[in-house]
Amino acid sequence: MLTGTNKISNILLIYTGGTIGMIEDDQSGSYLPFSVESVLRFVPRLSELDVSLSVVSFDKPLDSAHVGLNEWLKIKNLVCDNYQDYDGFVILHGTDTMAFSASAVGFLLQGLNKPVIFTGSQLPISKVRSDAHENLVTAIEIAIAQKNGKPNVPEVAVFFDKNLYRAVRSTKDNAENFDAFSSPNYPVLATAGVNIKFNKAFITPFSEKRISPLMHIEKNVVILKLFPGIDDRFIKQNVSAPWVKGIVLETFGTGTVNLSVDSIEVLKTAINNGVLIYAVSQCNIGSVEIGKYKSSSVLKEIGVLSGSDITSEAALVKLMVVLGNYSDNKEIESLLISNWIGELTEV
Ligand code: ASP
């Protein structure tokens, strides 16, 4: 861990990998994860911010394609183990799976009342045109922003390009532009221009609660995306696999499905055997409304739960976290259909 000079706010920077710190392999030209030192070397003026910055890095920085359940727990543990010593946390992470990781950390860190800001970049920080510098500096500024001694953003969020998004509402929707993320069903929490403007009405209010992190994640959860012509055998293989405990069902539009009578029976049997099926929409904007059309009402009849306007990323990790930490079926169902930490709009 590197420690900077003692100034106003203490921030812990957690480096997990991602393009931000990658270097180009001389032979193949591919980007490879490198070190946190390579990131900080390119932002020498960080020391001019009103912040005492400590840095901790994953031993082996990862392309976020390889970040999964163990790493989510590792990030959660790093935040919890250092919680009392810091005013906020900035997580440097690859963009490809950032929405999953940030959502998972959001659900795991129950009772959070400090900023945990994920960021990264589309180009390595070593590139002259890189977006890394702006993203890193602004993420730190957001993490230290306070009013009357209380943090402006006491929740897990993703800062990218000019916008701050609620973690459990964020999605990576652009692999080309610098504004790689969006939050299709929830307003941005802040916008960074000449000034950083916080959208207070939409940020989780500060409360004097104690952090009470959840410890487990259930890994036997899958996403099943429907498509025209989907074969009954494919549905059966996925839904009746004995190890599957939860399924995010990506339905069309507002929740319509093209399931045959046989496939409905497969889903019904799975639900009766304790598998949780959580319906989300394949559309970015809008919400599942089971029963709005005849071709979705069957989901209600067999006990599929509605995820309203939750993203697929947040739905997957919410199922994993709920199944990992709760055992009472009624409690699990109620958590899934309700708004827990701002991930869905209750109807
Ligand atoms: N493949 C990289 C990653 O997700 C992409 C990035 O960071 O932008 O780690």
Boltz pocket constraint, residues with backbone or C-beta under 6 A from the ligand:
constraints:
  - pocket:
      binder: B
      contacts: [[A, 17], [A, 18], [A, 19], [A, 20], [A, 62], [A, 63], [A, 64], [A, 65], [A, 93], [A, 94], [A, 95], [A, 96], [A, 97], [A, 120], [A, 121], [A, 122], [A, 123]]
      max_distance: 6.0
